Amino acid sequence: MRVQWISGGDRCRLTKEYNVQVAGIRFTIPSGFEWDGASIPSIFWSVLFVTPFHHTVRRAGLLHDWLYHTSENRVLADSLFLILMRIDGANWAQRTIMYLAVRCFGWIFHKDKNDGK
């Protein structure tokens, strides 16, 4: 994954197209896409022992943000977020808390804010 940090250091921009396969589905995220990592409020960094661009959540955050930006299926985006965190080594507590957070509050950030799913 090739990225450029954006001024302020809390966002990244892909500088090269990125391909990821999870649950048998291949996704291509284009160069230029910007994301804020796994959107973890800083108050929880010490509780979860993970920051938004930590290696155990970086790819999951990227794919999740891309799918929230492009897909109408929040359930799929949230499920793949959980699966990819497991694959990349996030522990059970980290995965569970972060998954429940996107299920409960993700509708606020999803491109179709009225879907409620």
DRENPA-3360 file (N, C-alpha, C; in nm, 2 decimals, always signed):
BEGIN
1 = MRVQWISG = +0.09/-0.12/+0.00/+0.00/+0.00/+0.00/+0.09/+0.12/+0.00 ~ +0.07/+0.21/-0.10/+0.15/+0.33/-0.11/+0.06/+0.45/-0.08 ~ +0.10/+0.53/+0.02/+0.02/+0.64/+0.07/+0.10/+0.77/+0.08 ~ +0.03/+0.88/+0.08/+0.09/+1.01/+0.11/+0.01/+1.06/+0.23 ~ +0.08/+1.11/+0.33/+0.02/+1.17/+0.44/-0.03/+1.31/+0.40 ~ -0.15/+1.34/+0.44/-0.21/+1.47/+0.41/-0.18/+1.56/+0.53 ~ -0.16/+1.69/+0.50/-0.13/+1.79/+0.60/-0.22/+1.76/+0.73 ~ -0.15/+1.76/+0.84/-0.22/+1.74/+0.97/-0.19/+1.60/+1.01;
9 = GDRCRLTK = -0.17/+1.50/+0.92/-0.13/+1.37/+0.96/-0.24/+1.28/+1.00 ~ -0.37/+1.32/+0.99/-0.47/+1.23/+1.03/-0.55/+1.17/+0.91 ~ -0.50/+1.19/+0.79/-0.56/+1.14/+0.67/-0.45/+1.09/+0.58 ~ -0.48/+0.99/+0.50/-0.38/+0.95/+0.39/-0.45/+0.95/+0.26 ~ -0.37/+0.96/+0.15/-0.42/+0.95/+0.02/-0.34/+0.83/-0.05 ~ -0.41/+0.74/-0.11/-0.34/+0.64/-0.19/-0.27/+0.70/-0.31 ~ -0.14/+0.66/-0.32/-0.07/+0.71/-0.44/-0.06/+0.61/-0.55 ~ -0.11/+0.49/-0.52/-0.11/+0.39/-0.62/-0.24/+0.31/-0.60;
17 = EYNVQVAG = -0.30/+0.26/-0.70/-0.42/+0.18/-0.69/-0.39/+0.06/-0.60 ~ -0.49/+0.03/-0.51/-0.47/-0.08/-0.42/-0.58/-0.19/-0.44 ~ -0.53/-0.31/-0.44/-0.62/-0.43/-0.45/-0.62/-0.51/-0.33 ~ -0.74/-0.55/-0.28/-0.76/-0.63/-0.16/-0.86/-0.73/-0.19 ~ -0.84/-0.85/-0.14/-0.94/-0.96/-0.16/-0.97/-1.01/-0.02 ~ -1.10/-1.01/+0.01/-1.15/-1.06/+0.14/-1.28/-1.13/+0.11 ~ -1.30/-1.25/+0.18/-1.42/-1.33/+0.17/-1.45/-1.36/+0.02 ~ -1.34/-1.39/-0.05/-1.36/-1.42/-0.19/-1.40/-1.31/-0.29;
25 = IRFTIPSG = -1.40/-1.19/-0.24/-1.44/-1.08/-0.32/-1.31/-0.99/-0.34 ~ -1.29/-0.95/-0.46/-1.17/-0.86/-0.49/-1.22/-0.72/-0.51 ~ -1.15/-0.63/-0.44/-1.19/-0.48/-0.45/-1.06/-0.41/-0.50 ~ -1.09/-0.31/-0.59/-0.98/-0.22/-0.63/-1.01/-0.08/-0.59 ~ -0.93/-0.02/-0.51/-0.94/+0.11/-0.46/-0.85/+0.20/-0.54 ~ -0.90/+0.30/-0.60/-0.82/+0.38/-0.70/-0.72/+0.47/-0.63 ~ -0.61/+0.50/-0.70/-0.51/+0.60/-0.65/-0.59/+0.73/-0.63 ~ -0.55/+0.80/-0.53/-0.61/+0.93/-0.50/-0.72/+0.93/-0.39;
33 = FEWDGASI = -0.77/+0.80/-0.36/-0.87/+0.79/-0.25/-0.81/+0.83/-0.12 ~ -0.88/+0.91/-0.04/-0.84/+0.96/+0.09/-0.92/+0.90/+0.20 ~ -0.86/+0.86/+0.31/-0.93/+0.81/+0.42/-0.86/+0.84/+0.55 ~ -0.93/+0.82/+0.66/-0.88/+0.86/+0.79/-0.84/+0.74/+0.88 ~ -0.81/+0.63/+0.81/-0.78/+0.51/+0.89/-0.91/+0.45/+0.95 ~ -0.89/+0.37/+1.05/-1.01/+0.32/+1.12/-1.05/+0.43/+1.21 ~ -1.16/+0.48/+1.19/-1.20/+0.61/+1.27/-1.23/+0.58/+1.41 ~ -1.12/+0.58/+1.49/-1.12/+0.55/+1.63/-1.10/+0.68/+1.70;
41 = PSIFWSVL = -1.20/+0.73/+1.78/-1.18/+0.85/+1.86/-1.05/+0.83/+1.95 ~ -0.97/+0.93/+1.96/-0.84/+0.92/+2.03/-0.86/+0.88/+2.17 ~ -0.97/+0.91/+2.23/-0.99/+0.87/+2.37/-0.98/+0.72/+2.39 ~ -1.01/+0.64/+2.28/-1.01/+0.50/+2.29/-0.88/+0.43/+2.25 ~ -0.79/+0.51/+2.20/-0.66/+0.45/+2.15/-0.59/+0.37/+2.26 ~ -0.58/+0.43/+2.38/-0.52/+0.36/+2.49/-0.60/+0.24/+2.54 ~ -0.73/+0.24/+2.53/-0.81/+0.14/+2.57/-0.80/+0.02/+2.48 ~ -0.80/+0.05/+2.35/-0.80/-0.06/+2.25/-0.66/-0.10/+2.21;
49 = FVTPFHHT = -0.56/-0.02/+2.25/-0.42/-0.05/+2.22/-0.40/-0.05/+2.07 ~ -0.47/+0.05/+2.00/-0.46/+0.05/+1.85/-0.49/+0.20/+1.81 ~ -0.42/+0.25/+1.71/-0.45/+0.38/+1.65/-0.51/+0.36/+1.51 ~ -0.56/+0.46/+1.45/-0.64/+0.45/+1.33/-0.56/+0.39/+1.21 ~ -0.42/+0.40/+1.21/-0.34/+0.34/+1.10/-0.26/+0.22/+1.15 ~ -0.29/+0.17/+1.26/-0.22/+0.05/+1.31/-0.23/-0.06/+1.21 ~ -0.13/-0.14/+1.20/-0.13/-0.25/+1.09/-0.24/-0.35/+1.11 ~ -0.30/-0.36/+1.22/-0.41/-0.46/+1.24/-0.54/-0.40/+1.19;
57 = VRRAGLLH = -0.55/-0.27/+1.17/-0.68/-0.21/+1.12/-0.67/-0.13/+1.00 ~ -0.54/-0.11/+0.95/-0.52/-0.02/+0.84/-0.60/-0.06/+0.71 ~ -0.58/-0.18/+0.67/-0.65/-0.23/+0.55/-0.80/-0.23/+0.57 ~ -0.84/-0.28/+0.68/-0.99/-0.28/+0.71/-1.05/-0.14/+0.71 ~ -0.98/-0.04/+0.76/-1.03/+0.09/+0.76/-1.03/+0.15/+0.62 ~ -0.93/+0.12/+0.54/-0.93/+0.16/+0.40/-1.05/+0.10/+0.32 ~ -1.06/-0.03/+0.33/-1.17/-0.09/+0.25/-1.31/-0.04/+0.31 ~ -1.32/-0.03/+0.44/-1.45/+0.01/+0.49/-1.48/+0.15/+0.45;
65 = DWLYHTSE = -1.39/+0.24/+0.45/-1.42/+0.38/+0.41/-1.45/+0.38/+0.26 ~ -1.38/+0.30/+0.18/-1.40/+0.30/+0.03/-1.55/+0.25/+0.01 ~ -1.59/+0.14/+0.08/-1.72/+0.09/+0.06/-1.83/+0.18/+0.11 ~ -1.80/+0.25/+0.22/-1.90/+0.35/+0.27/-1.91/+0.46/+0.16 ~ -1.81/+0.49/+0.09/-1.81/+0.60/-0.01/-1.88/+0.56/-0.14 ~ -1.87/+0.43/-0.17/-1.91/+0.38/-0.30/-2.03/+0.28/-0.30 ~ -2.05/+0.21/-0.19/-2.15/+0.10/-0.19/-2.27/+0.14/-0.11 ~ -2.38/+0.08/-0.15/-2.51/+0.11/-0.08/-2.53/+0.00/+0.03;
73 = NRVLADSL = -2.44/-0.10/+0.04/-2.46/-0.21/+0.13/-2.37/-0.19/+0.26 ~ -2.42/-0.12/+0.36/-2.35/-0.10/+0.48/-2.32/-0.24/+0.55 ~ -2.41/-0.33/+0.55/-2.39/-0.46/+0.62/-2.27/-0.53/+0.56 ~ -2.26/-0.53/+0.43/-2.14/-0.59/+0.37/-2.01/-0.52/+0.41 ~ -2.01/-0.39/+0.40/-1.90/-0.31/+0.44/-1.85/-0.34/+0.58 ~ -1.95/-0.34/+0.67/-1.92/-0.36/+0.81/-1.87/-0.50/+0.84 ~ -1.93/-0.60/+0.77/-1.89/-0.74/+0.78/-1.75/-0.76/+0.73 ~ -1.71/-0.70/+0.62/-1.58/-0.72/+0.56/-1.48/-0.65/+0.65;
81 = FLILMRID = -1.52/-0.54/+0.71/-1.43/-0.47/+0.81/-1.39/-0.56/+0.92 ~ -1.49/-0.63/+0.98/-1.47/-0.73/+1.09/-1.38/-0.84/+1.04 ~ -1.40/-0.90/+0.92/-1.32/-1.01/+0.87/-1.18/-0.97/+0.85 ~ -1.16/-0.85/+0.79/-1.03/-0.81/+0.75/-0.95/-0.77/+0.88 ~ -1.01/-0.72/+0.98/-0.94/-0.70/+1.11/-0.89/-0.83/+1.17 ~ -0.98/-0.93/+1.16/-0.94/-1.07/+1.21/-0.82/-1.12/+1.13 ~ -0.82/-1.11/+1.00/-0.71/-1.16/+0.91/-0.58/-1.08/+0.95 ~ -0.59/-0.95/+0.97/-0.47/-0.87/+0.99/-0.43/-0.87/+1.14;
89 = GANWAQRT = -0.49/-0.95/+1.23/-0.44/-0.97/+1.36/-0.50/-0.89/+1.47 ~ -0.61/-0.81/+1.45/-0.67/-0.74/+1.56/-0.73/-0.85/+1.66 ~ -0.71/-0.82/+1.79/-0.76/-0.92/+1.88/-0.92/-0.91/+1.89 ~ -0.97/-1.01/+1.96/-1.12/-1.02/+1.97/-1.18/-0.89/+2.02 ~ -1.13/-0.84/+2.13/-1.19/-0.72/+2.19/-1.18/-0.60/+2.09 ~ -1.07/-0.58/+2.03/-1.06/-0.47/+1.93/-1.16/-0.49/+1.82 ~ -1.16/-0.61/+1.76/-1.26/-0.63/+1.65/-1.40/-0.61/+1.69 ~ -1.44/-0.66/+1.81/-1.58/-0.66/+1.85/-1.62/-0.52/+1.88;
97 = IMYLAVRC = -1.54/-0.44/+1.95/-1.57/-0.31/+1.99/-1.58/-0.22/+1.86 ~ -1.49/-0.23/+1.77/-1.49/-0.15/+1.65/-1.60/-0.19/+1.56 ~ -1.63/-0.32/+1.55/-1.74/-0.37/+1.47/-1.88/-0.31/+1.52 ~ -1.90/-0.32/+1.65/-2.02/-0.27/+1.71/-2.03/-0.12/+1.69 ~ -1.92/-0.05/+1.70/-1.92/+0.09/+1.68/-1.97/+0.13/+1.54 ~ -1.92/+0.06/+1.43/-1.96/+0.09/+1.30/-2.11/+0.04/+1.27 ~ -2.15/-0.06/+1.34/-2.29/-0.11/+1.32/-2.38/+0.00/+1.39 ~ -2.35/+0.05/+1.50/-2.43/+0.14/+1.57/-2.43/+0.28/+1.52;
105 = FGWIFHKD = -2.31/+0.33/+1.48/-2.30/+0.47/+1.44/-2.25/+0.49/+1.29 ~ -2.23/+0.39/+1.22/-2.18/+0.40/+1.08/-2.28/+0.47/+0.99 ~ -2.41/+0.46/+1.02/-2.51/+0.53/+0.93/-2.48/+0.68/+0.92 ~ -2.42/+0.74/+1.02/-2.39/+0.88/+1.02/-2.30/+0.92/+0.91 ~ -2.20/+0.83/+0.88/-2.10/+0.85/+0.78/-2.12/+0.79/+0.65 ~ -2.22/+0.70/+0.64/-2.24/+0.63/+0.51/-2.30/+0.72/+0.41 ~ -2.26/+0.70/+0.28/-2.31/+0.79/+0.17/-2.46/+0.80/+0.16 ~ -2.53/+0.69/+0.20/-2.67/+0.69/+0.20/-2.72/+0.70/+0.34;
113 = KNDGK = -2.72/+0.81/+0.40/-2.75/+0.83/+0.55/-2.89/+0.78/+0.59 ~ -2.98/+0.76/+0.49/-3.11/+0.71/+0.52/-3.13/+0.56/+0.52 ~ -3.03/+0.49/+0.50/-3.05/+0.34/+0.48/-3.08/+0.27/+0.61 ~ -3.02/+0.31/+0.72/-3.05/+0.26/+0.85/-3.02/+0.11/+0.87 ~ -2.95/+0.05/+0.77/-2.93/-0.10/+0.78/-2.80/-0.12/+0.86;
% end
